Amino acid sequence: MSEPSGGKRISLDTRFPVWERFFMVSPLVVIATKEPGQGYDLAPKHMVSPMAWENYFGFVCTPIHATYRNIQREKAFTVSFPMPEQVVLTSLSASPRCEDGCKPSLAALPTSPAETIDGVFLTNSYVSLECRLERIIDGFARNSLIVGQIVAAQVAEPALRTSDQDDQDVLARAPLLAYVHPGRYATIDSTLSFPFPSGFKRGNEL
């Protein structure tokens, strides 16, 4: 039997997490939450996804993080999709807290206020979502799934898809920032149309 085109298959030890053993492309976003005082916390996340064809958004977090505790208390959060040139700002939002619990790096991040909830966005992100907490599902080992319902959304005009322009032109004009786990990132400014089979429709989605 010939080897598959991807090469010899290597079995991974599932007693340990497999995610560090190969690369995987994910969105990269910044989640912002209201702190107990007057400030806001911002933190990058890449385990994120729409949770339905309707307006639900979810991401993986852990109860030991301020993001989790803030959302549990405030019942709301925002999502910013940074542009590729904002990768350093996005990285700064991952800076650790000081002993007193403050996060000085956040002072360097430009933010803009949300419209319908008490929150902020990373300024100039190409997509901004305002979410009210739908549910928190604990128990994925030490992690939890946080799901919010999108109650307001904005998209930068260059990134807006419309019927009178080609999708590739949109991506060339407004490239996407992707996280390539573990520890890398990429700019996506060129794509190809997916070869859906004839008769494909929602209900037999990818």
Phi, psi and omega in degrees: 000131181285153177289146175299157185300336179281357181100182180299139180276131181250122178285136179257147180280107184280008169288346180235156177302136183272348194291344178274356188263357178203164180271149180212135182269133180221158168296157174236121182230167172242121178266128178245138181222156179279128178281167179300329178271228182262350186268185180228149176254140175236137182212136179282145177220144175236347174274076187226157180188149162301144182256002179188172171290339175277185190273072174233140182227138181225156176207159180268136179215185178224144183300342181279350181271149177299327179305311180299309184295321179296317180292320178300323182278313187272341179064030182199157175198164175242159179231126175244130174261103185290156172277160182306324181287356179259017184296324179292318177299320179298318178297321180300329181292349178268001182300144181289161177278154175282176182299331180275003177092354181279165183228082187303331183299336182295337179295338181274353184268123176286128182232158177231146184288146171286168186258325188245344177235168177278095184194178179224163174241159166287117186303140177072014171297151184278341172221138179229127181239138173250125187234139169258139185301127174267309178192158172241127180248109179272170169105007174273075191056237182271004185251167179223155174257123178252125183239131177236154173265129181285120181252348175202147181210144175225147175227138177297138185308318179298337183265358184283126175280133176225163185285346185259016177216154181285140181301324180296326177295324178296314181293325178294325182279326183226079182298157180261147173262123180241144174264128179253094184287136004263129164079020178226168176217166182213155172257126180252109179233005179214131179219171176239150177295136179286136183279071177298142178290158179300133179087002179297139176206165177302142186118332172232049185292165173297000000 
